[in-house]
Amino acid sequence: AQSVTQPDARVTVSEGASLQLRCKYSYSATPYLFWYVQYPRQGLQLLLKYYSGDPVVQGVNSFEAEFSKSNSSFHLQKASVHWSDSAVYFCALSQYTNTGKLTFGDGTVLTVKP
Amino acid sequence: EAAVTQSPRNKVAVTGGKVTLSCNQTNNHNNMYWYRQDTGHGLRLIHYSYGAGSTEKGDIPDGYKASRPSQENFSLILELATPSQTSVYFCASGDLGGRQNTLYFGAGTRLSVL
């Protein structure tokens, strides 16, 4: 069975600082990997996704993520955060054959201090 | 931009009552999904559909039914609501052709079962 682990339930950073949100996955093959963001009282929005190829993928709003097969990880990064980045971030995976059925991590609550 | 609309946005139900959550998408996506989100946890898949007339069980289908009468509409039905079904429910649609593989989420329905 597949699973996604986000080891940090909450992360607080100062505005302008760099950010890394961690994601570890368990799956027997190479999965499709995603990062979604959820702003208060809204649905989830896609930040970026990885299928294959270059392990560093670029997303919206200057976010990027790096896939590591050896570490079974897909960490999200941003060079300089803004207060508006405060939200809940979810890592998710889908089977390689992809049915659109996503397995989500528990999410990381990001708070950016002004 | 994909549009997924859920109704109602908030619902209070009594234990043992019937609850229907509705979802409409205007993007002609084949696939639709119902997830629930509980505090401090990621989303879990309840039911999904590959097109009009089809419904499939997700990871946690017990206590829920689904109905897909048309391409645009996908309902989640709680025949006998229980307090354990108090949660936030998200509908999503997706077109999985090629490398699209992006789900578009509605804003959610907050359900309280008393």
Interface residues (C-beta under 8 A of the other chain):
Chain A: V4 A9 Y32 R41 Q42 G43 L44 Q45 L46 K49 Y51 F90 A92 S94 N98 T99 G100 K101 L102 F104 G105 D106 G107
Chain B: V4 N31 Y33 G40 H41 G42 L43 R44 L45 Y48 G58 F90 A92 G94 L96 R99 N101 T102 L103 F105 G106 A107 G108
